[in-house]
């Protein structure tokens, strides 16, 4: 099955109770206020609260929260940092990271035996496949490119220096192309995924840099060349700031 944005829908009462406990710290008045807010505005309001993000990532809460809560908060607040408020997009990216983190799922289309380790191979396979298979390959092209360039930018930039391999722009171009093509298939429309794929195609660089921040700050803070990482971050920040001015 394709990756679908279903993480938020699986959050339950135990998740809400944990978040309220972390935020209230046993203070009855604060707990009552949070429960009232939960009842009136829903769990999304609690999840979007910066205090929730900080509370879950601090101390023992990091290990007590579920992987789904942790990754959703990481993704959601990384996107909010760039003014990207679409919860469906945050849900989809969270589901993608969770799915691709299992075994060798990132290298295969669904449960296929064949593995793909290079984007160009996915492009070639998609050009020769039947409609249903082509759709799955286009989707995987977008997802694989976003996963690699989002979580492993240090590896990509190191390969550029050592071997002259393609840089992050290459992943952005092919990834956005994969998503854009996938959005046009009837399979995507039937599953309600066309808007998500189109959003990923249109905003691929922004999504990539948001995932880079997660990798740099929380997943791999002590790896990679520090100078190269700094140069990448400066370049991405410049592009992010100059982007809106160039589009007007």
N, C-alpha and C positions, 0 to 999 in steps of 0.2 A: 504493500500500500504506500501511497505517497504521503509525505509529511503533511499533517493537517494541524491547524491552530486550535488545539483542544486542551491546552494545559490549564487555562483559567477555569474552564467548565468543570474541571475535576477537583478544584479546591473545595474543601469541605469545612464542616464546623470545627474540626480539630485544628485545621490551619488557621482559621479565624481566631480561635481561642488562644493559640500560641502567640499570634501577633498582638492580640490585646494584652496578654500577660506581659509580653516583652515591653510594650509601650507604657503600661500602667505601673509596672514594677510593684504591684501589690497595693497601690493606692486606690482605695475604693471609689473616691470621687472621680478620678481619672478613668478608671475602668468603666464606671457607669456612663461617663461622657462618650467613651469610645464605643460602647455597646449601642448607645443611642445613635451615634453616627453610622455605625454599621447597619442598623435597622433602617435608617432614613436614606442613606446614600449607597449602601452596598459595600461589598468587600473591596471593590476597585478603589474607593476613596481611601481606604486604609493602606492598600498596596502602593498607591501613588504618593503617600505621605513620606517626605524625606526622612522623617524620624524612624519610620519602619525600616527603611533601607539601612540606616545606620545601626539600628538596634539589632537587626538580624546578623549583620556582618561583624558585630562586636562580640568578643568573648565566646562563651559557651553556646550562645544562640546559633552560631555558625554551624555547629555540629548537630544541633537538635532540630533544626528546620529541615524539611524535605528537600531533595535536589530540585524538584519542580519549583518550590517557592524560591529557593536560592537563585536559580538561573533566571526565573522570571523577573525577580527584583533587579538582578544585574543588568539584564537586557532592557527592561522597562526604563530604569533610571538612566542608563547610558543613552537611550534614545531621547528621553526627556531633556537631557543635558544639551542636546542639539535642537530642541524645539520640535521633535517628532512625537506627536501625541496619539497616534493611531494605535489603540490597544490591540487590534487584530494583528497588526504587523509585529508588535512585541510578542504576542502569543505565538505567532508562526515562527519567529526567530528562536524563541525558547524551545519550541518543539523540535526545530531543526538541530539545535545544539545537543539536546538530549538524545535524539535519534542517532546522530552521527557519532556520538561518543560511545556507542555500543559496538563492541567487537570490530568488524571491518565494514560496518554499514556505510561509512563514508566513501568506500571504494567500490561499492556495487550498487546497481540499480535494483531496488527492492531486494529480493533474496537470490538474485542471479549468482551463478558460480563465477562468471567472468568478472574480473576486477579491472577498474580503470584508474590509472595513476597519473594520467596526463589529460589535460583539457582537450588537446587536439584530437585525441582518440575518441572522446565523447562526441566531438563535432563530426568526425568522419563517420562514426557509427550512426549518428542521428540522420545524416544525409542519405544513408542507405536503408534505413529501417522503414517498416510499415507504419501506418498512422499512429496506432496505439503505442507501439514500441518507440517511435520517434518522439512522441509526447513525453514519455518517461525519461528518455535520454536528454531532451531539452531541459526538463525540470532538474535533472541531476546535474547537468552542466552548470546551471545557475547556482544550485545549492552547494555543489562541490567547490566552485570558484569562490563563493562567499565564505564557506567554512575555512578553506585554506588561507585566503587573503585576510579574513577577519581574525582568526585565532593564531595564525602562524606567520605574521608579517616579517618577523625577524629571520625566519628560515628562508623566506623568499628573497629578502634583501641580501642575505649572506650568499645565496646561490648566484645572485646577480653579480656580486663582487668576485666570487671565486671562479664561476664558470661562464659568465656572460649570459645567464638564463634570463627569461622574460621577467620583467618587474611587475609591480602591483597594477600598473595601468593595463597590462595585458589581461590580468585576471578580472579587472573591472569591465573591460570591453567584452570579453567572452561571457562572463557571468551575466551581465545585463542583457546580452544578446540571447542567451539561453532562456532567461526569464521572459523576455519580450516575446519570443517565439512560442513558449509554452502557454502564455496567456491567451493565445489565439485559438488553441485547440478546443474542440467541443468537450473533451474530457475535463479540462480546467473549468469551463463554464458550467458543466453539469454538477461539479463538486463545489461550486462557489469560490474557486481559487483564482479565477482570472484577475480580480482586483488586487489580490495579494501579490501575485506574480508581476503584475504591471507596476505596482508600487516598488517592488524590489528592483525591477528593471530601471525605473526612473530615478530611484534614489540609491543605487548600488554603492557609489563612493561614500555617501553619508553613512550607510549601514556598515560598510567595511570599516570606517574609522571609529564608529561606535563600538564595534566588536574589538577593534584594536585596543581601545581603552580598557575594556574588560580584561583582555589578555595581558596588557602591560601592567595594570594595577593589581589584579587579583589572581590570575592563573599562572603567569610566568614573570613575576616581577624582578627576578634576579638572573634571568637568562638573556642571551643575545648581547651584541655589541652596543654599549651604552651610547656611543657617539652616533652610530647609525640609527639607533632608535630615536634619539633626540632629533636628528635631522629629519626623520620621517614624520615625527610629531609636529615639528615646526612647519614642514611643508603642508601637512594635512590641515593644520590650523589656518595657515595662510589661504589655502584653497577654500576652506569652509567660510572664512570671513569675506573673501573676494567673490565668492560664487554669486550671491544675490545681486551684488552691484553689476556684475557682468550680464546678468539675465534681464536686467531692466532696459 
